Amino acid sequence: MPKLKRSQSEERATDFVESLDRGLRLLQCFGATTGPMTLSDLARAAELPRATARRMLFTLQRGGFVAGDGKLFSLTPHVLTLAASYLRSSQLVAVLQPVLDRVATAAQEISSLAVLDGDDVVFVARSSPARMFSGGLEIGYRLPAFCTSVGRAMLGQFDDAALAARLKTMKREILTPQTVTDPKALLASITADREQGYSLVDREAEPHFRSISVPVRRYDGVIVAAINMGAHVDRVPAGEMVDRLLPLLREGAESVRSQLL
């Protein structure tokens, strides 16, 4: 009797490695607090039985990713090899880093590159002009997409129906007194940003901070990232961001379009 061909969903279910998934979930739980964590706290955060979490931790410890004395556990610098692998292999970072350096120098402001990860944005590259204090958003920093300029610039890739559905289901916490959380208001704002080709968000993600972003498109027009510049509200007015910073960001994003596959 001929063997029936498995569907793609069945193949994915069969190929799924539950233990690896649990180990990765456990690693992510360390970012929820500062300092070492107990076995019980990690098991609870990862929603794993205590015995399972213990086996995972000792496996990660043997691989050099976790350090612990049996009671308290913490990540080791070896974890950074995972992030380094992403940065070395990312075409986006390789192509956009010179752009960030160029616009940061021209504007004398910090510039950043972000990608969409679920309902969040993750900053994966940045550049700071020489002699300028290198504060602000570090590589790997996450923020909600709905209330950030890079997030709204990237959310504009979805059509109105898909965007409305996405906004209704995503977590929308109030981060500052200016944070807009109403789905209808967000939909109107993001669609307007899509039409004008940029997003300017004023103190919604962080107090006293505004930023302006443009989407980064690959060769076929698909949005794959966003680049931005931001500053303290007392230092750079919103009008100056549009007049002085926006042209630099637009030129930078357009200059790499043919290079992104």
Secondary structure, 3 states (H helix, E strand, C coil): CCCCCCCHHHHHHHHCCHHHHHHHHHHHHHHHCCCCEEHHHHHHHHCCCHHHHHHHHHHHHHCCCEEECCCEEEECHHHHHHHHHHHHHCHHHHHHHHHHHHHHHHHCCCEEEEEEECCEEEEEEEECCCCCCCCCCCCCCEEECCCCHHHHHHHCCCCHHHHHHHHHHCCCCCCCCCCCCCHHHHHHHHHHHHHHCCEEEECCCCCCEEEEEEEEECCCCCEEEEEEEEEECCCCCHHHHHHHHHHHHHHHHHHCHHHCC
